[in-house]
Amino acid sequence: MHEDVSELDSEAASALASLVGIGCQSGDTVMGLSAVRRARELAFVFADAALAQGTLGELSRLRSSGTRVYRVTPLRLLTAAAGREDVLVVGIKPGSLADGIAKKM
């Protein structure tokens, strides 16, 4: 595990899944590595444990701008409610959704 990335346990990930799904509908959830890379500002990034260490290191650098980065095993615990089990990275934009996620963690 990359030293700058916290682990999100499966129970916590499952508890956040419905919020991530809601965020897909509102546009506050960003799905996929390319979309996360293009996002200007993110409150949270959740990455699958299967992600390459170099990419995880890249994502961990987002912490310098205030993004909280977590590794989830497996990420589909978060993304299944949104109908996406094929992504390895999810970002959450700042705002009310991010506030709700922070309260549940």
C-alpha atoms as a printed R data frame, in Angstrom:
    type eleno elety resid chain resno       x      y       z
1   ATOM     1    CA   MET     A     1   0.000  0.000   0.000
2   ATOM     2    CA   HIS     A     2   1.215  3.507  -0.766
3   ATOM     3    CA   GLU     A     3   2.127  5.290   2.461
4   ATOM     4    CA   ASP     A     4   0.083  8.445   1.698
5   ATOM     5    CA   VAL     A     5  -3.169  6.579   1.050
6   ATOM     6    CA   SER     A     6  -5.575  5.495   3.780
7   ATOM     7    CA   GLU     A     7  -7.459  2.212   3.627
8   ATOM     8    CA   LEU     A     8 -11.265  2.342   3.585
9   ATOM     9    CA   ASP     A     9 -12.702 -0.865   5.017
10  ATOM    10    CA   SER     A    10 -15.451 -2.782   3.252
11  ATOM    11    CA   GLU     A    11 -18.106 -1.858   5.817
12  ATOM    12    CA   ALA     A    12 -17.444  1.873   5.372
13  ATOM    13    CA   ALA     A    13 -17.320  1.503   1.584
14  ATOM    14    CA   SER     A    14 -20.688 -0.268   1.542
15  ATOM    15    CA   ALA     A    15 -22.187  2.473   3.717
16  ATOM    16    CA   LEU     A    16 -21.069  5.122   1.199
17  ATOM    17    CA   ALA     A    17 -22.269  3.285  -1.917
18  ATOM    18    CA   SER     A    18 -25.717  4.894  -2.056
19  ATOM    19    CA   LEU     A    19 -24.192  8.375  -1.804
20  ATOM    20    CA   VAL     A    20 -21.778  7.620  -4.646
21  ATOM    21    CA   GLY     A    21 -24.740  6.463  -6.729
22  ATOM    22    CA   ILE     A    22 -26.637  9.676  -6.003
23  ATOM    23    CA   GLY     A    23 -23.542 11.628  -6.999
24  ATOM    24    CA   CYS     A    24 -23.552  9.957 -10.406
25  ATOM    25    CA   GLN     A    25 -27.021 11.350 -11.030
26  ATOM    26    CA   SER     A    26 -26.104 14.841  -9.805
27  ATOM    27    CA   GLY     A    27 -22.712 14.976 -11.526
28  ATOM    28    CA   ASP     A    28 -20.784 15.180  -8.260
29  ATOM    29    CA   THR     A    29 -19.237 11.717  -8.707
30  ATOM    30    CA   VAL     A    30 -16.466 11.341 -11.284
31  ATOM    31    CA   MET     A    31 -15.934  7.796 -12.577
32  ATOM    32    CA   GLY     A    32 -12.683  6.523 -14.033
33  ATOM    33    CA   LEU     A    33  -9.029  7.488 -13.971
34  ATOM    34    CA   SER     A    34  -9.194  9.787 -17.000
35  ATOM    35    CA   ALA     A    35 -12.151 11.717 -15.566
36  ATOM    36    CA   VAL     A    36 -10.421 12.037 -12.192
37  ATOM    37    CA   ARG     A    37  -7.274 13.320 -13.896
38  ATOM    38    CA   ARG     A    38  -9.339 15.977 -15.737
39  ATOM    39    CA   ALA     A    39 -11.274 17.106 -12.658
40  ATOM    40    CA   ARG     A    40 -10.194 20.503 -11.385
41  ATOM    41    CA   GLU     A    41 -10.964 19.944  -7.724
42  ATOM    42    CA   LEU     A    42 -11.909 16.833  -5.777
43  ATOM    43    CA   ALA     A    43 -12.796 16.356  -2.124
44  ATOM    44    CA   PHE     A    44 -12.303 12.573  -2.207
45  ATOM    45    CA   VAL     A    45 -10.657  9.988  -4.431
46  ATOM    46    CA   PHE     A    46 -11.351  6.293  -3.926
47  ATOM    47    CA   ALA     A    47  -9.020  3.868  -5.712
48  ATOM    48    CA   ASP     A    48  -9.244  0.113  -6.136
49  ATOM    49    CA   ALA     A    49  -6.507 -1.933  -4.484
50  ATOM    50    CA   ALA     A    50  -5.691 -3.434  -7.908
51  ATOM    51    CA   LEU     A    51  -4.484 -0.055  -9.179
52  ATOM    52    CA   ALA     A    52  -0.814  0.095 -10.162
53  ATOM    53    CA   GLN     A    53   1.477  1.550  -7.489
54  ATOM    54    CA   GLY     A    54   2.639  4.337  -9.828
55  ATOM    55    CA   THR     A    55  -0.924  5.433 -10.473
56  ATOM    56    CA   LEU     A    56  -1.737  5.218  -6.775
57  ATOM    57    CA   GLY     A    57   1.293  7.434  -6.163
58  ATOM    58    CA   GLU     A    58  -0.014  9.919  -8.732
59  ATOM    59    CA   LEU     A    59  -3.377 10.014  -6.986
60  ATOM    60    CA   SER     A    60  -1.768 10.385  -3.571
61  ATOM    61    CA   ARG     A    61  -0.188 13.642  -4.760
62  ATOM    62    CA   LEU     A    62  -3.704 15.100  -4.922
63  ATOM    63    CA   ARG     A    63  -3.504 15.233  -1.138
64  ATOM    64    CA   SER     A    64  -1.360 18.361  -1.455
65  ATOM    65    CA   SER     A    65  -4.439 20.210  -2.751
66  ATOM    66    CA   GLY     A    66  -6.675 18.915   0.054
67  ATOM    67    CA   THR     A    67  -8.114 15.811  -1.610
68  ATOM    68    CA   ARG     A    68  -8.576 12.867   0.739
69  ATOM    69    CA   VAL     A    69  -7.383  9.681  -0.994
70  ATOM    70    CA   TYR     A    70  -8.508  6.199   0.048
71  ATOM    71    CA   ARG     A    71  -7.799  2.705  -1.191
72  ATOM    72    CA   VAL     A    72 -10.830  0.381  -1.281
73  ATOM    73    CA   THR     A    73 -10.785 -3.419  -1.586
74  ATOM    74    CA   PRO     A    74 -12.707 -3.924  -3.832
75  ATOM    75    CA   LEU     A    75 -13.873 -0.594  -5.271
76  ATOM    76    CA   ARG     A    76 -17.041 -2.188  -6.677
77  ATOM    77    CA   LEU     A    77 -18.428 -1.963  -3.120
78  ATOM    78    CA   LEU     A    78 -18.696  1.774  -3.832
79  ATOM    79    CA   THR     A    79 -19.586  1.701  -7.515
80  ATOM    80    CA   ALA     A    80 -22.128 -1.120  -7.805
81  ATOM    81    CA   ALA     A    81 -24.985  1.149  -6.658
82  ATOM    82    CA   ALA     A    82 -24.139  3.411  -9.595
83  ATOM    83    CA   GLY     A    83 -24.222  0.441 -11.973
84  ATOM    84    CA   ARG     A    84 -20.466  0.595 -12.583
85  ATOM    85    CA   GLU     A    85 -18.271 -2.269 -11.513
86  ATOM    86    CA   ASP     A    86 -15.630 -1.706 -14.190
87  ATOM    87    CA   VAL     A    87 -13.888  1.404 -12.821
88  ATOM    88    CA   LEU     A    88 -10.769  1.525 -10.655
89  ATOM    89    CA   VAL     A    89 -10.953  5.169  -9.555
90  ATOM    90    CA   VAL     A    90 -13.815  7.369  -8.324
91  ATOM    91    CA   GLY     A    91 -13.648 11.042  -7.439
92  ATOM    92    CA   ILE     A    92 -16.121 13.148  -5.456
93  ATOM    93    CA   LYS     A    93 -16.392 16.865  -6.142
94  ATOM    94    CA   PRO     A    94 -16.542 19.283  -3.199
95  ATOM    95    CA   GLY     A    95 -20.025 20.225  -2.014
96  ATOM    96    CA   SER     A    96 -22.983 18.721  -0.216
97  ATOM    97    CA   LEU     A    97 -22.282 15.167  -1.421
98  ATOM    98    CA   ALA     A    98 -18.688 15.356  -0.161
99  ATOM    99    CA   ASP     A    99 -19.967 16.764   3.136
100 ATOM   100    CA   GLY     A   100 -22.376 13.817   3.462
101 ATOM   101    CA   ILE     A   101 -19.607 11.345   2.740
102 ATOM   102    CA   ALA     A   102 -17.339 12.987   5.316
103 ATOM   103    CA   LYS     A   103 -20.078 12.667   7.942
104 ATOM   104    CA   LYS     A   104 -20.541  8.941   7.199
105 ATOM   105    CA   MET     A   105 -16.833  8.132   7.457
